[in-house]
Amino acid sequence: MYLFARWSLAMVYIWFGALKLFDASPANPLVADLLARTIPFIGFEQFIIGLGIFEIIIGVLLLIPHVQLAALILLVPHVAMTTGPLLLAPAMSWTGFLQPSLEGQYIIKNILILALALVIAIERKSYEKRA
């Protein structure tokens, strides 16, 4: 189960990161809006490429034995940053009280990413002892 969790999370991070690099991510409009509101002095093109590379690095680190902890540490600020639009861009994230938009649902799935990362962090020690 540990390996499946690790590989699945890595696949999602590499895949979503690659979409950002090729300007094919459905999250790009949300990222552009949030960037303009929070750090407008950084250009969108540079930011989205940096974010895509950051996500790919997290994914690759999850695949390399004995460095998953580094990936999990990097994952924490990433999840914090990517859930920000729920509060900072409510018009794009919500259609009504407790009614997320499609973008909002995309963001809320980060709760699952965080839960899976916690499982990986907990299981990592016991898996390494068995290996």
N, C-alpha and C positions, 0 to 999 in steps of 0.2 A: 504494500500500500504506500509506503514511504517513497519508493522510486517512482511510482505512478503519479503521486502528488507532485513530486519535484519536477518530473518531466512535463507534466501537464501545465504547471505554472510557468515553467521555462518556455514552453511552446507559445503560450498566450503572450508573454512579454516580448519574445522575439518577433512574433507575428505582428502584434500591434505596433511595435517599434518600427518594423520594416514598412508598414503602411504609412507611418508618418514620414519616413525618409523619401517615399515615392509620392508624397502629397496625395495619398489615397485614403486617408483615415476619415471616417465619418465624424470624428471628434474635432477635426481642424477648425470648423467655424466656432465651436465652443471655446477652444483653446485661444483662438484669435481674439474673441470678445473678452475673455478673462485677462489675457495679456494686455490688451488696451486699457483695461480698468485698473490693473495692479502695477505693472512695470512697463509703461508705454515707451520707455527709452530703449527697450530691446526690440529689435526687428523680429517680425513673426517668422520669417524664413530661417533666420539663425536659431531662434528659440525652438522651432518645431524639429529641426535637424538635431539639435542638442538633446531634446527630449526623446526623440527616436533612438539616438545612440545610447542614451542613458537606459532606456527600457531594454534594448538589446543586450547591454552589458549585464543588467540584472538577470536576464534570461540565460545568458551564457554562463555566468557565475553559478547559477543554480545547477547547471549540468556538470560542473567540475567538482569531483570529490574533494572534500575538506575545505572548500571555500564557500559553501552554501551560507555560512554565517555572514559573510561579507554581503552576499546578495540580499539576505534578510534584513540586514542593517540598512542597505540602500533602499529597500522596498518601503521602509517606514516613511521617510520623507516623500517618496513618490506617491504613496497612498494618501498622505496628508494633503499634498499639492493637488492631486486629481480629484479629491472630494470637495475642495474649496468652492467650486461653482455652485454647490447646493446652497451656500450662504451668499457668495459674492455675485452670482449671476442667477438670481431666483427666477427672473422672467424666462430664461432659457431652460431652467431645471424643473420647474413646477407648472402645472396647469391649474392647480387649485390646492386646497388644504390636503396634505398627504397624498396628492395626486401627481406623481412625477411625470414629466414629459418623457419622450423617448430618450433624450439626452440625459435626463435625470435618472432613468432606469439604468442607463449605461454607467453612470457614476455610482449608483447605489450598489452595483455588482462588486464594487471594491470591498464591500464588507465580506464577501466570499473570498476574495483574494487575501484579505488580512487573516481570515479564519484559516485558510489553507496554509498560509505562511506560518501561523502559530503551530499548526500540526507538524509541519516540516521541522520547525525549530525544536519542538518537544521530542519528536521521533529521531532526530538526527543523532543524538547521543547514543540512544539504545541501538540504532542501526550500525553506527561505527563500532560499537563494542562487539556486535555479532560478526562483523566483516573481518 
